[in-house]
Amino acid sequence: MAKRIFLFILTNVLVLTTIMIVLSVLGLNSYITPSGNIDFMLLLGFSAVVGFSGSFISLAISRWMAKKLMGVKVIDPNGSMNDYERNLVERVHRLVRAAGLSHMPEVGIYNSPEVNAFATGPSKRRSLVAVSTGLLERMDDDAVEGVLAHEVAHIANGDMVTMTLLQGVVNTFVVFLSRIAAWAVAQLVDEDKAMIVHFIAIFVFQIAFSILGSIVVFAYSRYREFHADRGGADLAGKDKMIHALESLKANVKRVDTRQDTIASMKISGGTKKKLLFSTHPDLDERIRRLHAK
C-alpha cells in the first residue's frame, strides 16, 4: 500500500516538475519581483498553468495509455466477432442507451487473471470500457451485467473529466503553496545560499503538499465509486449490482492494483484498511449502502 501511494505521488511530482522546467526554459516563471518579493497573481497564474496542464494532458491520452498499459484488444462492432465478444458489446451498448448516452464507447478485453474492469477516456464521446478475461471467466452473467453497468455509470457521470478538474485544482494549490513556503524558508538563510535553499525547499514542500492533496483526490475517488454503484443499480438493477460486488469480494485476491493510474479507474481496488489513501471504498461498505438504497 505504501509503495502504491509513493508511486502515485512521485508520478504527480515528476509531471509537475517537468512542466515547470519547460516553463522556466521559456521564461514564464518570473513570479519573483526585482525587489525579491512574490508577485502573488503571477504565481497563481503560473501555478494554474502547471497544475492544469499535467491533468489535461493525462486526460487526453488516458484512453490510449490504458490500451497500451493493459494490452486491451478493442472489439470492432462492425467487424467479425465471436459470440463471446458480440454478447459483451451488445450488453455495453444496451446499458449505454439506458443511460441516455448518445455515443457508444469502445469495448475491449484485456488478458489478465484478475477479476476487474475499468472505464476511461477524455470525454463521453471518446470513452472505453474494458474487462479482464479473468472477470468474464469467473463471473456469471448477472455479475458481469452489474460490473458493466457500474462502468457505464462512470462514463455517464463524467467522472474522468471531474477527476481531472479536481486534480488540476489540487496541483495548482500544491505549486502555489510550495513556492510561497520555499520563498519564506529562503528568507531565513544568507543571500548566497538562498537560491539553492529555495530550489530544494520547493521540491520538499511540493512532495509534502502533494501528499496532503492526494487525500482530497482519493476521497473524491471513493465518493465516485459509491455514486457509480448507485448508477449501476439504476441501470442493471440493485440485485445485479450487489451480486457483482459480492462476486468481486469473493475474488478480491485476484484484483491487480499494480498499475496505479489504471487501478483508480477499475471497479475494485480490493478491501483496504488504510482507507485515507485508498481510491476505492471497502467492498462491504459499498454492499451495505446498496442494500440500504
PAZAPA-4460 file (N, C-alpha, C; in steps of 0.05 Angstrom, whole numbers, plus 32768, in hexadecimal, padded with zeros to 4 digits):
% residues 293
    n_x    n_y    n_z   ca_x   ca_y   ca_z    c_x    c_y    c_z   seq   type   mol
   8011   7FE8   8000   8000   8000   8000   8011   8019   8000     1      M     A
   8026   8019   8011   8038   8030   8012   8046   8035   7FF8     2      A     A
   804D   801F   7FEA   805A   8021   7FD0   8048   802E   7FBC     3      K     A
   802E   8027   7FBC   801B   8032   7FA9   8018   8050   7FAE     4      R     A
   8016   8058   7FC7   8013   8074   7FCD   802B   8084   7FC4     5      I     A
   8043   8078   7FCA   805C   8085   7FC3   805E   8089   7FA5     6      F     A
   8057   8074   7F95   8059   8076   7F78   8045   808A   7F6D     7      L     A
   802D   808B   7F78   8019   809E   7F6F   8023   80BB   7F74     8      F     A
   802C   80C1   7F8B   8036   80DC   7F92   804F   80E3   7F82     9      I     A
   8062   80CF   7F80   807A   80D5   7F71   8074   80DB   7F53    10      L     A
   8061   80CC   7F48   805A   80D0   7F2C   804F   80EC   7F28    11      T     A
   803D   80F4   7F3B   8031   810F   7F39   8046   8125   7F3C    12      N     A
   8059   8121   7F4F   806E   8135   7F53   8080   8137   7F3B    13      V     A
   8087   8121   7F2F   8098   8121   7F17   808B   812F   7EFF    14      L     A
   8071   812A   7EFC   8062   8137   7EE7   8062   8155   7EEB    15      V     A
   805C   815E   7F03   805C   817A   7F09   8078   8187   7F05    16      L     A
   808C   8178   7F0E   80A8   8182   7F0B   80B0   8185   7EEE    17      T     A
   80A8   8172   7EDE   80AF   8173   7EC1   80A2   818B   7EB4    18      T     A
   8089   8190   7EBA   807B   81A7   7EAF   8087   81C1   7EB8    19      I     A
   808F   81C2   7ED1   809B   81DA   7EDC   80B7   81E0   7ECF    20      M     A
   80C5   81CB   7ECA   80DF   81CE   7EBC   80DB   81DA   7EA1    21      I     A
   80C7   81D0   7E92   80C1   81DA   7E78   80BA   81F7   7E79    22      V     A
   80A8   81FE   7E8C   80A0   821A   7E8F   80B7   822C   7E97    23      L     A
   80CA   8221   7EA7   80E1   8230   7EB0   80F3   8236   7E98    24      S     A
   80F7   8222   7E87   8108   8226   7E6F   80FC   823B   7E5D    25      V     A
   80E1   823C   7E5C   80D3   8250   7E4C   80D1   826B   7E5A    26      L     A
   80DB   826D   7E72   80DB   8286   7E81   80C0   828E   7E8B    27      G     A
   80AF   827A   7E91   8094   8280   7E9A   808F   827C   7EB8    28      L     A
   80A5   827B   7EC7   80A2   8276   7EE4   80AD   828D   7EF5    29      N     A
   80AD   82A5   7EEA   80B9   82BC   7EF8   80A5   82C9   7F0B    30      S     A
   809E   82BB   7F20   808B   82C5   7F34   8099   82D4   7F4B    31      Y     A
   80B4   82D3   7F4B   80C3   82E2   7F5F   80C9   82FE   7F54    32      I     A
   80C1   8313   7F62   80C6   832E   7F59   80E3   8336   7F5C    33      T     A
   80EC   834C   7F4F   8108   8355   7F52   810F   835B   7F6F    34      P     A
   80FC   8362   7F7F   8101   8367   7F9C   8103   834E   7FAD    35      S     A
   80FF   8337   7FA0   8101   831D   7FAE   80E8   8314   7FBB    36      G     A
   80D1   8321   7FB6   80B8   8318   7FC1   80A8   8308   7FAC    37      N     A
   8092   82FC   7FB5   8082   82EB   7FA3   806B   82FC   7F97    38      I     A
   8068   82FA   7F7D   8050   8304   7F6F   803B   82EE   7F70    39      D     A
   8029   82F0   7F83   8016   82DA   7F88   8004   82D5   7F71    40      F     A
   7FFC   82E9   7F62   7FEA   82E4   7F4B   7FF9   82D5   7F35    41      M     A
   8012   82DD   7F30   8022   82CF   7F1C   8027   82B2   7F25    42      L     A
   802D   82AF   7F3E   8032   8294   7F49   8019   8282   7F46    43      L     A
   8001   828E   7F4C   7FE9   827F   7F4A   7FE3   8277   7F2D    44      L     A
   7FE9   8289   7F1A   7FE5   8282   7EFE   7FF9   826D   7EF5    45      G     A
   8012   826F   7EFE   8026   825B   7EF8   801E   8240   7F03    46      F     A
   8014   8240   7F1C   800C   8227   7F2A   7FF4   821A   7F1B    47      S     A
   7FE1   822A   7F12   7FCA   821F   7F04   7FD2   8212   7EE9    48      A     A
   7FE4   8220   7EDB   7FEE   8215   7EC1   7FFB   81FA   7EC6    49      V     A
   800D   81F9   7EDA   801B   81E0   7EE0   8008   81CA   7EEA    50      V     A
   7FF6   81D2   7EFD   7FE4   81BE   7F09   7FD0   81B2   7EF5    51      G     A
   7FC4   81C3   7EE4   7FB0   81B8   7ED2   7FBC   81AC   7EB9    52      F     A
   7FD4   81B5   7EB1   7FE1   81A9   7E99   7FE5   818B   7E9C    53      S     A
   7FF1   8184   7EB3   7FF7   8167   7EB8   7FDD   8157   7EB8    54      G     A
   7FC8   8161   7EC5   7FAF   8152   7EC8   7FA2   814E   7EAD    55      S     A
   7FA1   8164   7E9D   7F93   8162   7E83   7FA3   8151   7E6F    56      F     A
   7FBE   8152   7E71   7FCE   8140   7E60   7FC8   8123   7E66    57      I     A
   7FC7   811D   7E80   7FC1   8102   7E89   7FA5   80F9   7E80    58      S     A
   7F92   810B   7E81   7F77   8105   7E78   7F76   8100   7E5A    59      L     A
   7F84   8110   7E4B   7F84   810E   7E2E   7F8F   80F3   7E24    60      A     A
   7FA3   80E9   7E32   7FAF   80CF   7E29   7FA5   80B7   7E3A    61      I     A
   7F91   80BB   7E4B   7F89   80A6   7E5E   7F80   808D   7E4F    62      S     A
   7F70   8090   7E3B   7F65   8078   7E2C   7F7C   806A   7E1F    63      R     A
   7F8D   8079   7E11   7FA4   806D   7E03   7FB7   805F   7E17    64      W     A
   7FBC   806D   7E2D   7FCF   8062   7E41   7FC4   8048   7E4E    65      M     A
   7FA9   8048   7E53   7F9D   8030   7E5F   7FA0   8018   7E4C    66      A     A
   7F9B   801D   7E32   7F9E   8007   7E1F   7FBA   7FFC   7E1F    67      K     A
   7FCE   800E   7E1F   7FEA   8005   7E1E   7FF3   7FF7   7E38    68      K     A
   7FEC   8003   7E4F   7FF5   7FF8   7E68   7FE8   7FDD   7E6E    69      L     A
   7FCE   7FDA   7E67   7FC0   7FC2   7E6D   7FBE   7FAE   7E56    70      M     A
   7FC7   7FB6   7E3E   7FC6   7FA5   7E27   7FA9   7F9F   7E1F    71      G     A
   7F98   7FB3   7E1F   7F7C   7FB0   7E19   7F78   7FAA   7DFB    72      V     A
   7F69   7F95   7DF5   7F61   7F8F   7DDA   7F45   7F9B   7DD5    73      K     A
   7F43   7FB0   7DC5   7F29   7FBD   7DC0   7F19   7FAD   7DAC    74      V     A
   7F00   7FA9   7DB2   7EEE   7F99   7DA1   7EE1   7FAB   7D8C    75      I     A
   7EE4   7FA5   7D73   7ED7   7FB4   7D5E   7EBA   7FAC   7D5B    76      D     A
   7EA7   7FBD   7D63   7E8A   7FB5   7D62   7E80   7FB0   7D45    77      P     A
   7E8F   7FBA   7D32   7E87   7FB7   7D16   7E97   7FA1   7D08    78      N     A
   7EA9   7F95   7D17   7EBA   7F80   7D0B   7EB1   7F64   7D13    79      G     A
   7EC3   7F52   7D0F   7EBD   7F36   7D15   7EC1   7F32   7D33    80      S     A
   7EAC   7F27   7D40   7EAD   7F22   7D5D   7EA3   7F06   7D63    81      M     A
   7EAF   7EFA   7D77   7EA4   7EE0   7D81   7E8D   7EE6   7D94    82      N     A
   7E7F   7ED1   7D9C   7E68   7ED5   7DAD   7E6F   7EE2   7DC8    83      D     A
   7E87   7EDB   7DD1   7E91   7EE5   7DEA   7E93   7F04   7DE9    84      Y     A
   7E9F   7F0D   7DD4   7EA4   7F2A   7DD0   7E8A   7F39   7DC9    85      E     A
   7E79   7F2D   7DB9   7E60   7F39   7DB1   7E4E   7F3E   7DC9    86      R     A
   7E4D   7F2A   7DDB   7E3D   7F2C   7DF3   7E46   7F43   7E04    87      N     A
   7E61   7F46   7E07   7E6C   7F5C   7E17   7E65   7F77   7E0B    88      L     A
   7E69   7F7A   7DF1   7E64   7F94   7DE4   7E46   7F9B   7DE6    89      V     A
   7E35   7F88   7DE1   7E18   7F8D   7DE3   7E0F   7F95   7DFF    90      E     A
   7E1B   7F89   7E13   7E15   7F90   7E2E   7E1C   7FAD   7E34    91      R     A
   7E35   7FB4   7E2D   7E3E   7FCF   7E32   7E2D   7FE3   7E23    92      V     A
   7E27   7FDE   7E0A   7E17   7FF1   7DFA   7DFB   7FF3   7E05    93      H     A
   7DF0   7FDE   7E0F   7DD5   7FDF   7E1B   7DD5   7FF0   7E35    94      R     A
   7DEA   7FED   7E45   7DEC   7FFD   7E5D   7DF1   801B   7E57    95      L     A
   7E01   8020   7E42   7E07   803B   7E3A   7DED   8049   7E31    96      V     A
   7DDD   803B   7E22   7DC3   8047   7E19   7DB1   804C   7E31    97      R     A
   7DB1   8039   7E44   7DA1   803D   7E5C   7DAA   8055   7E6D    98      A     A
   7DC4   805B   7E6B   7DCF   8072   7E7A   7DCB   808C   7E6B    99      A     A
   7DC0   808B   7E53   7DBA   80A3   7E44   7DD2   80AF   7E35   100      G     A
   7DE7   80A0   7E32   7DFF   80AA   7E24   7DFB   80A8   7E06   101      L     A
   7E04   80BB   7DF7   7E00   80BC   7DDA   7E17   80AF   7DCB   102      S     A
   7E2E   80AB   7DD8   7E45   809F   7DCA   7E4D   8085   7DD8   103      H     A
   7E52   8070   7DC8   7E5A   8056   7DD3   7E78   8056   7DDA   104      M     A
   7E7F   804D   7DF1   7E9C   804B   7DF7   7EA9   8033   7DE8   105      P     A
   7EC3   8034   7DE7   7ED1   801D   7DDD   7ECF   8007   7DF2   106      E     A
   7ECD   7FEE   7DEA   7ECB   7FD7   7DFC   7EE3   7FC5   7DF7   107      V     A
   7EF1   7FBE   7E0D   7F09   7FAE   7E09   7F0C   7F99   7E1F   108      G     A
   7F1E   7F86   7E1A   7F25   7F71   7E2D   7F44   7F71   7E30   109      I     A
   7F4D   7F6F   7E49   7F6A   7F6C   7E4D   7F6F   7F51   7E5B   110      Y     A
   7F85   7F45   7E53   7F8C   7F2A   7E5D   7F99   7F2B   7E78   111      N     A
   7F8A   7F24   7E8D   7F94   7F24   7EA8   7F83   7F12   7EB9   112      S     A
   7F90   7F03   7ECC   7F80   7EF2   7EDE   7F71   7F02   7EF3   113      P     A
   7F77   7F1C   7EF6   7F69   7F2C   7F0A   7F4B   7F2E   7F03   114      E     A
   7F3B   7F33   7F17   7F1E   7F36   7F13   7F18   7F54   7F17   115      V     A
   7F17   7F62   7F00   7F14   7F7F   7F02   7F0B   7F8A   7EE7   116      N     A
   7F04   7FA4   7EE7   7EFD   7FB2   7ECE   7F01   7FCF   7ED3   117      A     A
   7F03   7FDF   7EBE   7F07   7FFC   7EC1   7EFB   800B   7EAA   118      F     A
   7EF6   8025   7EAF   7EED   8037   7E9A   7EFF   804F   7E9B   119      A     A
   7F05   805A   7E84   7F16   8072   7E82   7F11   8080   7E68   120      T     A
   7F1E   8096   7E64   7F1B   80A6   7E4B   7F19   80C3   7E51   121      G     A
   7F20   80D4   7E3E   7F20   80F1   7E42   7F04   80FE   7E43   122      P     A
   7EF0   80EF   7E39   7ED5   80FB   7E38   7EC1   80E4   7E35   123      S     A
   7EA7   80EB   7E37   7E92   80D7   7E33   7E92   80CE   7E16   124      K     A
   7E9B   80DE   7E04   7E9C   80D7   7DE7   7EB3   80C4   7DE1   125      R     A
   7EC9   80C6   7DF1   7EE1   80B7   7DEB   7EE9   80A7   7E04   126      R     A
   7ED8   8093   7E0B   7EDD   8084   7E23   7EE3   8066   7E1C   127      S     A
   7EEB   8058   7E30   7EF2   803B   7E2D   7EE8   802C   7E46   128      L     A
   7EDC   8016   7E41   7ED5   8003   7E56   7EE4   7FE9   7E50   129      V     A
   7EF4   7FE0   7E64   7F04   7FC8   7E60   7F00   7FB5   7E77   130      A     A
   7EFF   7F9C   7E71   7EFC   7F87   7E86   7F13   7F73   7E83   131      V     A
   7F1A   7F67   7E99   7F2F   7F52   7E99   7F24   7F37   7E91   132      S     A
   7F35   7F26   7E86   7F2C   7F0B   7E7F   7F26   7EFC   7E99   133      T     A
   7F34   7F03   7EAF   7F2E   7EF6   7EC8   7F12   7EFC   7ED2   134      G     A
   7F09   7F14   7ECE   7EEE   7F1B   7ED6   7ED9   7F0B   7EC6   135      L     A
   7EDD   7F0A   7EAC   7ECA   7EFC   7E9B   7ECA   7EDE   7EA0   136      L     A
   7EE0   7ED4   7EA9   7EE2   7EB7   7EAE   7ED6   7EAF   7EC9   137      E     A
   7ED8   7EC1   7EDD   7ED1   7EBA   7EF8   7EB6   7EC5   7F02   138      R     A
   7EAB   7ED8   7EF3   7E92   7EE4   7EFB   7E7B   7ED9   7EEA   139      M     A
   7E63   7ED7   7EF7   7E4C   7ECF   7EE7   7E40   7EE7   7ED9   140      D     A
   7E2C   7EE2   7EC9   7E20   7EF8   7EB8   7E16   7F0F   7EC8   141      D     A
   7E08   7F0A   7EDE   7DFD   7F20   7EEE   7E13   7F31   7EFA   142      D     A
   7E29   7F25   7F03   7E3F   7F34   7F0F   7E4D   7F45   7EFA   143      A     A
   7E51   7F39   7EE2   7E5D   7F48   7ECC   7E4C   7F60   7EC5   144      V     A
   7E32   7F5D   7EC4   7E1F   7F72   7EBE   7E22   7F89   7ED3   145      E     A
   7E25   7F82   7EEC   7E28   7F96   7F01   7E42   7FA6   7EFE   146      G     A
   7E58   7F97   7EF7   7E72   7FA4   7EF4   7E71   7FB7   7EDC   147      V     A
   7E66   7FAF   7EC6   7E64   7FC0   7EAE   7E52   7FD8   7EB3   148      L     A
   7E3D   7FD5   7EC2   7E2C   7FEB   7EC9   7E3B   8000   7EDA   149      A     A
   7E4B   7FF6   7EEC   7E5B   8008   7EFD   7E6E   8019   7EEB   150      H     A
   7E7B   800C   7ED8   7E8E   801A   7EC7   7E80   802E   7EB5   151      E     A
   7E69   8027   7EAA   7E59   8039   7E9A   7E50   8051   7EAB   152      V     A
   7E49   804C   7EC4   7E41   8062   7ED6   7E58   8076   7EDA   153      A     A
   7E71   806C   7EDB   7E88   807D   7EDD   7E89   8090   7EC5   154      H     A
   7E84   8085   7EAD   7E85   8096   7E95   7E6E   80AA   7E95   155      I     A
   7E56   80A0   7E9C   7E3E   80B2   7E9C   7E42   80C9   7EB1   156      A     A
   7E4F   80C3   7EC7   7E54   80D7   7EDB   7E6A   80EB   7ED5   157      N     A
   7E79   80E5   7EBF   7E90   80F6   7EB8   7EA6   80F6   7ECC   158      G     A
   7EAA   80DF   7ED9   7EBE   80DD   7EEF   7EDA   80E3   7EE6   159      D     A
   7EE1   80DB   7ECE   7EFD   80DF   7EC5   7F04   80FD   7EC3   160      M     A
   7EF1   810C   7EB8   7EF5   8129   7EB6   7EF5   8137   7ED1   161      V     A
   7EE2   812E   7EE3   7EE1   813A   7EFD   7EFA   8135   7F0D   162      T     A
   7F04   811C   7F0C   7F1D   8115   7F19   7F34   8126   7F0F   163      M     A
   7F34   812B   7EF5   7F49   813C   7EE9   7F48   8158   7EF3   164      T     A
   7F30   8164   7EF5   7F2D   817F   7EFF   7F36   8181   7F1C   165      L     A
   7F2E   816D   7F2C   7F35   816D   7F48   7F54   816B   7F4B   166      L     A
   7F60   8158   7F3B   7F7D   8156   7F3D   7F8B   816F   7F34   167      Q     A
   7F7F   817D   7F20   7F8B   8197   7F18   7F8A   81AC   7F2D   168      G     A
   7F74   81AD   7F3C   7F71   81C1   7F52   7F85   81BA   7F68   169      V     A
   7F87   81A0   7F6F   7F99   8197   7F84   7FB6   819D   7F7C   170      V     A
   7FBD   8197   7F63   7FD8   819D   7F59   7FDF   81BB   7F5A   171      N     A
   7FCB   81CB   7F53   7FCF   81E8   7F54   7FD6   81F1   7F70   172      T     A
   7FC8   81E8   7F84   7FCE   81F0   7F9F   7FE8   81E4   7FA9   173      F     A
   7FEF   81CC   7FA0   8009   81C0   7FA7   801F   81D1   7F9D   174      V     A
   801E   81D9   7F84   8033   81EA   7F78   8034   8205   7F86   175      V     A
   801D   8211   7F8A   801A   822C   7F95   8025   822D   7FB2   176      F     A
   801C   821B   7FC3   8024   821B   7FDF   8040   8212   7FE3   177      L     A
   804A   81FF   7FD3   8065   81F6   7FD6   8079   820C   7FD0   178      S     A
   8073   821E   7FBD   8085   8234   7FB6   8084   824A   7FCB   179      R     A
   806D   824F   7FD6   806C   8262   7FEC   807B   8259   8004   180      I     A
   8078   823F   800B   8086   8234   8022   80A4   8233   801D   181      A     A
   80AC   822D   8004   80C9   822C   7FFE   80D5   8248   7FFF   182      A     A
   80C6   825B   7FF5   80D0   8277   7FF6   80D4   8280   8013   183      W     A
   80C1   8279   8024   80C3   8280   8040   80DB   8274   804D   184      A     A
   80E1   825B   8047   80F8   824D   8052   8112   825A   8049   185      V     A
   8112   8261   802F   812A   826D   8023   8131   8288   8030   186      A     A
   811D   8296   803B   8122   82B0   8048   8131   82AC   8062   187      Q     A
   8132   8294   806C   813F   828F   8086   815D   8289   8084   188      L     A
   8167   8286   806B   8184   8280   8068   8192   8297   805A   189      V     A
   81AD   8294   8059   81BD   82A9   804C   81B6   82AB   802F   190      D     A
   81BA   82C2   8024   81B3   82C7   8008   81C1   82B5   7FF4   191      E     A
   81DB   82AE   7FFA   81E9   829D   7FE8   81DF   8280   7FE8   192      D     A
   81D0   8278   7FFD   81C5   825D   7FFE   81A7   825D   7FF8   193      K     A
   819C   8274   7FF5   817E   8276   7FF2   8174   8267   7FD9   194      A     A
   8183   8269   7FC2   8179   825C   7FAA   8178   823E   7FAC   195      M     A
   818D   8232   7FB6   818D   8215   7FB8   8179   820B   7FCD   196      I     A
   8177   821A   7FE3   8163   8213   7FF8   8147   8215   7FED   197      V     A
   8142   822A   7FDD   8128   822E   7FD1   8121   8216   7FBE   198      H     A
   8134   820E   7FAF   8130   81F8   7F9C   812A   81DE   7FAA   199      F     A
   813A   81D7   7FBE   8136   81BE   7FCD   811B   81BF   7FDC   200      I     A
   8115   81D6   7FE8   80FC   81D9   7FF7   80E4   81D6   7FE6   201      A     A
   80E5   81DF   7FCD   80CF   81DC   7FBB   80C8   81BE   7FB7   202      I     A
   80DD   81AF   7FB3   80D9   8192   7FAE   80CE   8184   7FC7   203      F     A
   80D9   818B   7FDE   80D0   817F   7FF7   80B3   8186   7FFD   204      V     A
   80AD   81A0   7FFB   8091   81A8   8001   807E   819E   7FEC   205      F     A
   8087   819B   7FD4   8075   8190   7FBF   806D   8174   7FC5   206      Q     A
   8080   8164   7FCF   807A   8148   7FD7   8066   8148   7FEE   207      I     A
   806C   8159   8002   805B   815A   801A   803F   8162   8014   208      A     A
   803C   8178   8004   8021   8181   7FFD   8013   816E   7FE9   209      F     A
   8023   815F   7FD9   8017   814B   7FC7   800A   8134   7FD8   210      S     A
   8017   812D   7FEE   800C   8118   7FFF   7FF2   8121   800B   211      I     A
   7FF1   813A   8014   7FD8   8145   801F   7FC3   8147   800A   212      L     A
   7FCB   8150   7FF2   7FB8   8153   7FDC   7FAD   8138   7FD3   213      G     A
   7FBE   8123   7FD4   7FB4   8109   7FCB   7F9E   80FE   7FDD   214      S     A
   7F9D   8107   7FF6   7F88   80FF   8008   7F6D   8108   7FFE   215      I     A
   7F6D   8121   7FF3   7F54   812C   7FE8   7F4C   811D   7FCE   216      V     A
   7F60   8118   7FBD   7F5B   810A   7FA4   7F50   80ED   7FAA   217      V     A
   7F5D   80DF   7FBC   7F54   80C4   7FC3   7F38   80C4   7FCF   218      F     A
   7F32   80D8   7FDF   7F18   80DA   7FEC   7F02   80DD   7FD6   219      A     A
   7F07   80EE   7FC3   7EF4   80F1   7FAD   7EF2   80D7   7F9C   220      Y     A
   7F08   80CA   7F98   7F08   80B1   7F8A   7EF6   809C   7F97   221      S     A
   7EF8   809B   7FB2   7EE6   8088   7FC1   7EC9   8091   7FBE   222      R     A
   7EC4   80AB   7FBF   7EA8   80B5   7FBC   7E9D   80AD   7FA1   223      Y     A
   7EAD   80B0   7F8C   7EA3   80AA   7F71   7E9D   808C   7F6E   224      R     A
   7EAB   807B   7F7D   7EA5   805E   7F7C   7E89   8058   7F87   225      E     A
   7E83   8065   7F9E   7E68   8062   7FA9   7E53   806C   7F95   226      F     A
   7E59   8082   7F88   7E46   808E   7F75   7E42   807C   7F5D   227      H     A
   7E59   8070   7F53   7E57   805E   7F3C   7E49   8044   7F44   228      A     A
   7E4B   803B   7F5D   7E3C   8024   7F66   7E1E   8029   7F64   229      D     A
   7E16   8041   7F6D   7DF9   8048   7F6C   7DF0   804A   7F4F   230      R     A
   7E01   8056   7F3E   7DFB   8058   7F22   7DF9   803D   7F15   231      G     A
   7E0B   802B   7F1C   7E0A   800F   7F12   7DF1   8001   7F1B   232      G     A
   7DE9   8006   7F34   7DD0   7FFA   7F3E   7DB8   8004   7F2F   233      A     A
   7DB8   801D   7F27   7DA1   8028   7F17   7DA0   801C   7EFB   234      D     A
   7DB8   8016   7EF0   7DB9   800C   7ED4   7DB4   7FEE   7ED3   235      L     A
   7DC0   7FDF   7EE5   7DBF   7FC2   7EE3   7DAC   7FB6   7EF8   236      A     A
   7DA5   7FC5   7F0C   7D95   7FBA   7F22   7DA6   7FB8   7F3B   237      G     A
   7D9A   7FBE   7F51   7DA9   7FBD   7F6A   7DB4   7FA2   7F71   238      K     A
   7DA4   7F8D   7F6C   7DAD   7F72   7F72   7DC6   7F6A   7F62   239      D     A
   7DC7   7F71   7F49   7DDE   7F6A   7F38   7DF6   7F7A   7F41   240      K     A
   7DF3   7F93   7F49   7E09   7FA3   7F51   7E15   7F98   7F6B   241      M     A
   7E04   7F91   7F7E   7E0D   7F85   7F97   7E1B   7F6B   7F92   242      I     A
   7E0F   7F5B   7F80   7E1B   7F41   7F79   7E37   7F45   7F6D   243      H     A
   7E3A   7F59   7F5C   7E54   7F5F   7F50   7E69   7F66   7F65   244      A     A
   7E61   7F76   7F79   7E74   7F7E   7F8E   7E7B   7F66   7FA0   245      L     A
   7E67   7F55   7FA5   7E6C   7F3D   7FB5   7E7F   7F2A   7FA6   246      E     A
   7E7C   7F29   7F8C   7E8E   7F18   7F7B   7EAA   7F23   7F7B   247      S     A
   7EAC   7F3E   7F7A   7EC7   7F4A   7F7C   7ED4   7F45   7F97   248      L     A
   7EC4   7F46   7FAB   7ECE   7F40   7FC6   7ED8   7F24   7FC8   249      K     A
   7ECA   7F11   7FBC   7ED3   7EF5   7FBD   7EEC   7EF1   7FAD   250      A     A
   7EF2   7F03   7F9A   7F0A   7F00   7F8A   7F1E   7F16   7F8F   251      N     A
   7F1D   7F22   7FA8   7F2E   7F39   7FAE   7F4C   7F33   7FAB   252      V     A
   7F54   7F1B   7FAF   7F70   7F14   7FAC   7F79   7F14   7F8F   253      K     A
   7F66   7F15   7F7D   7F6C   7F15   7F60   7F68   7F31   7F55   254      R     A
   7F6A   7F45   7F66   7F69   7F61   7F5D   7F85   7F6D   7F5C   255      V     A
   7F8D   7F76   7F44   7FA7   7F80   7F40   7FA7   7F9F   7F42   256      D     A
   7FB7   7FA9   7F55   7FB8   7FC6   7F59   7FD4   7FD1   7F54   257      T     A
   7FE4   7FC3   7F44   8000   7FCB   7F41   8002   7FE4   7F30   258      R     A
   7FF2   7FE8   7F1C   7FF3   8000   7F0B   7FE1   8015   7F17   259      Q     A
   7FEC   8028   7F26   7FDC   803A   7F36   7FCA   804C   7F25   260      D     A
   7FD4   8055   7F0E   7FC3   8066   7EFD   7FAB   8058   7EF3   261      T     A
   7FAD   803E   7EEF   7F96   802E   7EE5   7F86   8024   7EFD   262      I     A
   7F93   801D   7F13   7F84   8012   7F2A   7F6F   8024   7F34   263      A     A
   7F73   803E   7F33   7F5F   8051   7F3C   7F47   8052   7F2B   264      S     A
   7F48   8047   7F12   7F32   8047   7F00   7F22   802D   7F01   265      M     A
   7F2C   8019   7F0F   7F1F   7FFF   7F0F   7F08   7FFF   7F23   266      K     A
   7EF7   7FEA   7F20   7EE0   7FE8   7F32   7EE8   7FE0   7F4E   267      I     A
   7EFE   7FD1   7F51   7F07   7FC8   7F6B   7F24   7FCD   7F6F   268      S     A
   7F2B   7FD7   7F87   7F47   7FD9   7F8E   7F4E   7FC6   7FA4   269      G     A
   7F3B   7FB4   7FAA   7F3F   7FA1   7FC1   7F35   7FAE   7FDA   270      G     A
   7F35   7F9E   7FF0   7F2D   7FA8   800A   7F45   7FB7   8016   271      T     A
   7F41   7FCE   8021   7F57   7FDF   802A   7F52   7FE6   8048   272      K     A
   7F67   7FE4   8058   7F65   7FEC   8074   7F6C   800A   8076   273      K     A
   7F80   8013   8067   7F88   802F   8068   7F78   803F   8053   274      K     A
   7F5F   8044   805A   7F4D   8050   8046   7F54   806D   8040   275      L     A
   7F63   807A   8051   7F6A   8096   804D   7F79   8099   8032   276      L     A
   7F8A   8085   802B   7F9A   8086   8013   7F91   8071   7FFF   277      F     A
   7F77   806B   7FFF   7F6C   8057   7FED   7F5B   8064   7FD8   278      S     A
   7F5D   805B   7FBF   7F4C   8066   7FAA   7F30   8059   7FAA   279      T     A
   7F2D   8043   7FB8   7F13   8034   7FB9   7F0A   8030   7FD6   280      H     A
   7EF0   8032   7FDB   7EE5   802C   7FF5   7EE7   800E   7FFA   281      P     A
   7EE3   8006   8013   7EE2   7FEA   801A   7EC9   7FDD   800D   282      D     A
   7ECD   7FC6   8001   7EB7   7FB8   7FF3   7E9F   7FB3   8005   283      L     A
   7EA4   7FAC   801E   7E8E   7FA7   8031   7E7D   7FC0   8035   284      D     A
   7E8A   7FD8   8036   7E7C   7FF1   8039   7E6B   7FF7   8020   285      E     A
   7E77   7FF1   8009   7E68   7FF6   7FF0   7E4F   7FE4   7FEE   286      R     A
   7E52   7FCC   7FF6   7E3B   7FB9   7FF6   7E26   7FC2   800A   287      I     A
   7E2F   7FCA   8022   7E1C   7FD4   8037   7E0C   7FEB   802D   288      R     A
   7E19   7FFE   8020   7E0B   8016   8016   7DF7   800F   8001   289      R     A
   7DFE   7FFC   7FF0   7DEA   7FF4   7FDB   7DD2   7FE6   7FE7   290      L     A
   7DD7   7FD6   7FFC   7DC0   7FC9   8009   7DAE   7FDE   8016   291      H     A
   7DBA   7FF4   801F   7DAA   8009   802C   7D9D   801C   8018   292      A     A
   7DA5   801A   7FFF   7D9B   802D   7FEA   7D7D   8029   7FE6   293      K     A
***
